[in-house]
Structure formats: C-alpha cells, structure tokens
Amino acid sequence: MKNAAKDTVHSIHSKNPLAMFAQAPVGVSFETQQKKEDIILLLRAHVITLIPAILEIVFLAILPALVSSLNFLGINIFESLFPSQVFWVLLAWYIFVFGFAFYKFIFWYFNVYLVTNERIVDFDFKGILHKETAYANLTQIQDVTPKIIGFFHTLFHFGDVFIQTAASKPEFEFHAVENPDLVAKEILEQVRLEETEAPGEIK
C-alpha cells in the first residue's frame, strides 16, 4: 500500500520550461551535476512576483501616448519633430522597453533553486555576465523552515523556505516559491534518504 501511494513529487515529471514548481524536470541539467544525481525539484519565484515589473512595462509602453496627449509649457513634443524623427525616437524607446522587459523575464527565469538527491543548489542570476551559484550537500543541512506570511502569500500559497546549513553559505533562502511546505518536506525527505546511504554513494 505504501509503495502504491507514491508521493506526487516522485511520480510526476515536469516538461514545462516555465514552471515555478517543476517536479523531476525533463531535459534540465547543470554544470557540476554528478552521475546518478537526479533533480527532484526545480523552483522559481511565484509568477505573481512579476506583477510590479509587468505594471512598469505597461506604463513605459503607454508613456509616449501620454506624453503626446500632454502639452509641456504649451509645446507638444512630438508635433515639434519631423515624422522621421518621431519614428526614430519611438523606435529607440520601444527597443529600450523591450530590453527592459526581456531583462525582467530572464532575471526571473534564471534565478532558480534546485533540490537534488545529493544537495540543494541556488543559482543567483545578477546580470547577463554575472551569475552566482551556491551549493550545500544534504548531509550539511541542519534545519528547514517554510514561511507563508501575508494575504497574497496565503491566497496563492507561496512563501519562503529558510535552510540552515553547515556549508560555506550558512543559510539558503528560497524566496517566494510555490508550495513552501511541500518543498521543506521534500528536502527533509532527501536528507533522510541521504543519511541511509554509505559515504560517497549515490542512489
């Protein structure tokens, strides 16, 4: 009966490349991944955390229309330019808006947390050419605490997972992840399984 009722984390494989909570993600690997090391969970910040960025992008997108409808000191900026100049100004502006939107997306997409059958991994994307990666073996994990605080966090069931470790980075923080309780439970389960293995063994 116990074997028949497998946990969904272990029985479902995620093929969604934009998933916030990907169980055994298909086609995902990382540079230092060991042979027989399996990714149990791939986590990203909940998509609701993108709402401020989306509002900023919408505002920037409609800003030229707002400017053209207003007169600054009695002067309409766009009427004072030639049509070709207006075209190039708007083109440059919307290239900037697209670049801003793209940056916000890749910042969300590449800031991921991994739980494997050997360790936890925190990929911290800080820019196009700047990425920081932190690891902690499961045997170094000392405490795992999920926290869901606030109305929206409770409504959409996302929150933070704080992980105390004996690694070089003493505390890992999985920010705004979906199902923080399940994430904490799975980390502790992997720690328990790791403790039953012989040193250096990977199952």
C-alpha positions in Angstrom: 0.0 0.0 0.0 2.8 2.4 0.8 4.6 1.8 -2.5 1.3 2.2 -4.4 0.6 5.6 -2.9 3.8 7.3 -4.1 4.3 11.0 -3.4 3.4 13.2 -6.4 6.9 14.8 -6.3 8.4 11.4 -7.2 5.7 10.3 -9.7 5.3 13.4 -11.9 7.8 14.6 -14.4 7.5 18.3 -15.5 8.0 19.2 -19.1 7.0 22.9 -18.7 10.1 25.1 -19.2 8.4 28.0 -17.4 7.3 26.0 -14.4 7.5 27.6 -11.0 7.4 24.3 -9.3 8.8 21.6 -11.6 8.9 18.0 -10.3 11.7 15.9 -11.8 12.1 18.4 -14.7 12.7 16.8 -18.1 15.8 18.0 -20.0 17.3 20.0 -17.2 20.9 19.6 -16.0 23.6 21.8 -14.6 27.4 22.1 -14.9 28.5 20.3 -11.8 25.8 17.6 -11.8 27.2 14.2 -10.9 26.5 10.9 -12.5 23.3 9.4 -11.0 22.5 12.8 -9.4 18.8 13.4 -10.1 17.0 16.8 -9.9 14.0 16.3 -7.6 12.6 19.8 -7.7 13.3 23.0 -9.8 11.8 26.1 -8.2 11.4 29.7 -9.3 9.7 32.7 -7.7 6.0 32.6 -8.0 4.8 34.4 -11.2 2.7 36.8 -9.1 6.0 38.4 -8.0 6.3 39.6 -11.7 3.2 41.9 -11.3 5.2 45.0 -10.3 7.5 44.5 -13.3 4.5 44.0 -15.7 3.0 47.2 -14.4 6.2 49.1 -15.0 6.4 47.7 -18.6 2.8 48.6 -19.3 3.5 52.2 -18.1 6.6 52.5 -20.2 4.8 51.2 -23.2 2.0 53.8 -23.0 4.2 56.6 -21.9 4.7 58.0 -25.4 0.9 58.2 -25.9 0.6 60.0 -22.5 3.4 62.5 -23.5 1.8 63.2 -26.9 -1.5 64.0 -25.2 0.0 66.5 -22.9 1.5 69.9 -23.6 4.6 70.8 -21.7 4.7 74.7 -21.4 2.3 74.8 -24.3 4.5 72.7 -26.6 3.6 69.2 -27.9 7.0 67.4 -28.1 6.0 65.2 -31.0 4.5 68.0 -33.1 7.8 69.8 -32.8 9.6 66.9 -34.5 9.6 65.8 -38.1 7.8 62.5 -38.8 11.1 60.7 -39.4 12.4 62.0 -36.1 9.3 60.8 -34.3 9.7 57.4 -35.8 13.3 57.0 -34.7 12.6 58.3 -31.2 9.7 55.8 -30.8 11.8 53.0 -32.2 14.6 53.7 -29.8 12.1 54.0 -26.9 10.4 50.7 -27.6 13.7 48.9 -28.1 14.5 50.1 -24.6 11.1 48.9 -23.3 11.7 45.5 -25.0 15.1 45.2 -23.4 13.8 46.1 -20.0 11.0 43.5 -20.3 13.5 40.9 -21.6 15.8 41.6 -18.6 13.0 41.2 -16.1 12.0 37.9 -17.7 15.4 36.3 -17.8 16.1 37.6 -14.3 13.0 35.6 -13.2 13.7 32.6 -15.4 17.3 32.0 -14.5 17.0 32.6 -10.7 16.3 29.1 -9.8 16.6 26.7 -6.9 17.3 23.0 -7.3 16.8 20.1 -4.9 18.6 17.0 -6.0 19.1 13.6 -4.3 22.6 14.9 -3.2 22.3 18.6 -2.5 20.5 21.9 -2.8 21.6 24.4 -5.4 20.9 28.2 -5.6 21.5 29.9 -8.9 21.6 33.6 -8.4 21.4 35.5 -11.7 22.6 39.1 -11.2 23.1 40.1 -14.9 23.9 38.9 -18.4 27.5 38.3 -17.4 27.2 37.7 -13.7 25.8 34.6 -12.1 26.5 33.2 -8.6 26.0 29.6 -7.6 25.9 28.2 -4.1 25.7 24.5 -3.1 25.1 22.6 0.2 25.2 18.8 0.5 22.1 17.2 2.0 24.3 16.0 4.9 25.2 19.6 5.7 21.5 20.7 6.2 20.7 21.3 9.8 17.2 22.9 9.7 14.5 23.7 7.1 11.7 26.3 7.9 8.9 27.2 5.5 7.1 30.5 6.0 3.9 31.8 4.4 3.2 35.4 5.6 0.7 37.8 4.3 -2.6 37.8 2.5 -1.4 37.3 -1.1 1.1 34.6 0.0 -1.6 32.7 1.7 -4.1 33.2 -1.1 -1.7 32.0 -3.8 0.1 29.6 -1.5 3.7 30.7 -2.0 6.3 31.8 0.5 10.0 31.4 1.6 12.0 28.4 2.7 14.9 29.0 5.0 17.6 26.3 5.2 20.3 26.4 7.8 23.4 24.5 6.8 27.0 23.8 7.9 28.2 24.7 4.4 30.3 27.7 3.4 27.0 29.5 2.9 25.3 29.1 6.3 21.8 30.0 5.2 19.9 29.3 1.9 16.7 31.2 1.2 14.3 30.0 -1.4 12.3 33.2 -2.0 8.6 33.3 -3.0 8.4 29.7 -4.1 5.2 27.8 -4.6 4.2 25.1 -2.0 6.9 26.0 0.5 5.6 23.3 2.9 6.0 20.6 0.3 9.4 21.9 -0.6 10.6 21.8 3.0 9.1 18.3 3.4 10.9 17.1 0.3 14.2 18.5 1.4 13.9 16.8 4.7 12.9 13.5 3.0 16.0 13.7 0.8 18.2 14.4 3.8 16.7 11.3 5.5 17.4 9.2 2.4 20.9 10.5 2.1 21.7 9.6 5.7 20.9 6.0 5.0 23.5 5.8 2.2 27.1 4.9 2.6 29.6 7.8 2.3 30.1 8.7 -1.4 27.2 6.6 -2.5 24.7 8.0 -4.9 21.4 6.2 -5.5 
